[in-house]
């Protein structure tokens, strides 16, 4: 089971606080369909949403990419119906995406927001028709080895710098299990898939 989005208004968010410096977002994702459009998966942004970075799906509906408020970088093509482990790291202006534990792409654009909010499965305008589970958020940029070790864990294998941990097995399962009390907010009509 996993949390599923089917529209731009269906997303999870955190706006009370978000990791503003170095960060890692790691999760499992399964595209449910190819909607032939750009779709945000994870977006971290400043309070006005004018400076941001995101791991998303490209306009063809299946191309993984990094988008910032200044640039974009293309990565691998995903297959609809297949589970992938994806990790997005940020270290200053450098954003890196790991696909199944291996670096897939890197963007060194100038966008470096003071993050005050993040969105999951949509940025409120563009959505990824996908299911997600087991989202880990760290306030550091994990190494490739740390990401590979985390990939097969249903719980964090280390708690240092763990900012938030969300199982996302169903729509009601959005409580932060890290002990940091950073629960997500469900918006729209997310479903369990």
N, C-alpha and C positions, 0 to 999 in steps of 0.2 A: 504494500500500500504506500501511497505518496500523495502529496498535495499537488493538485492539478489546476492550471489556469486555462481558460477558454476565451478570454476577452481582455482588453486593455484595462478595464476597471477591476479585474480580478488579480489581486497581488497581495503580498505581505510587505510590511514596511516597519521601519524603526526610525522615528524622528526625534525622540527624546535625547539620544546620543548615538554616536557612531564612532568607530575607530578613525581618527583623523590623520594620523601619521602613517607609518608603515603598517601594512595590513595583509591578511590572507583570508579569502573566502573560498572554502572547499566544500564540494557537494557532489551528489549523484544526480544526473539529469537524463531524462528519456523524452525525446521529441515525440509527441503524439501524432503530429501531422506536419506537412509542409504547407504553410499558408502563403508561400511565395511573397513574404514581406519581412522587413526588419523586425526583430523581436528582442526586447531587452530581457536578459536573464538575471543579472545582478548589476545594479547601478548604485554608485556612491556619489553623492553630490553635496555642494554647498547649500546653504539655506534657501537660496533663490533658484537652485537648479541650473544656474548659468555656467558653472564650472563643475565638471563631472568626469568620471571614467566608468566604463561598463564592459562586461563580457556579454556578447549578444549574438544573435543570429543575423546574418546578412540578408540583403533584399531577395536573394533566391530562396530563402526559407530554410536552408540547411547548412550554410557556411558559417563556421564559428569565427568570431572576430572580436577585437578590442576596439572600442570606440571611446574617444575622449572629446572634450569640447573643442579640441584643436585638430586632431588627426584620427585616422583609423588604420588598423592593420588586419589583414586577413589570415586565417589559419586553415585548419582542416575542414573537410566536408563531413557532416554527421549523417548517420543513417536513421531514418524514422523508425521508431520501435526498438532501438538499441540503447541500453544503459551505458553511460559514460561517466567516469569520474573527472570532474573539472575543478581546477584550482586557479584562482586569480590572485596574484600577489602585487603589492604596490610597495615600492621603495623610492620615495621622492617622485620624480616624473617618469620613472620606469615602471611599466606595468607588464607582467608576464603571465601567460596562461599555460598551464600544464594540462594535457589531455591524457588520461589514464597513466599518470605519473611521469610523463615525458614532456619536456618543454615543447610547446606547439608554436608559440609566437611571442614576440616581445614588441612593445611600443614605447618609444622614448620621447613622446610628444611633450609639449610644454605644460599641459594641463596638470596642475597640482593643487586640487581644491582643499580647503579646510572643510572636511566632511562633517556634516551635521545630520545627514539622513541617508538611509539606503533603502532600496526597493528590490524585491525578489519576484521574479517571473513577469514583471512589467515595470515600466517607468511611468506609468499612468497614461501613456500615449501609445506605446508600442509593446506588444506582449509576445512571449514565446509560448506557443501551444505545447506545453510540456508538463511532465511530472518531475517533482524534485523531492529528494529526501536526504536526511543526515547532513545538514548544513553546519559547518564549523566556521567560526569567525575568530581570528587571532589578531592581536594588535602588534604584530611583527610580520615580516615577510619570511615565510618558511622556506627552507632550502628544498631542493629537489628530493633529497633523501628523506627529509621529514614528511614531505607530501606523499611519497611512495609508502612510507610506513603508516601514514594516516589513512591512505586509500582503502585498506581492508579492515579498518576499525569501525565498529558500531558505536564506540565511545572514544573519547580522546585518548591517545597513547601517552600524552604528556599534558599537563595542565598549565605549564608556564606560558604566560601571554595569551591564555584562552580568554577571549572576550565574550563569546556567546556560543551556545551549542543547542541546536534545534533538530529533533528527530524528524519532524514533518511526515509522520506516518499517516496522519489524517488531518483534516482542517482544524480540529480541536487541539492538535499536538504542536503548538507554536510557543510553548513555554520555554524559557531559557533554562537549560539543565546545568549550566556551568556554575550556578550558585551566585551569579552576578546580578540576577533579577532584571535582565534586559529582554523581556518578552517582546515578541513581534505582535503587530496588529494585523488582523485579517481584514481585507477590503473587498467589496463586491461579493460575488458568489463563487468563491473557490470551491472545488469539489475534491473528493478523495478518489483517486484512481489507481 
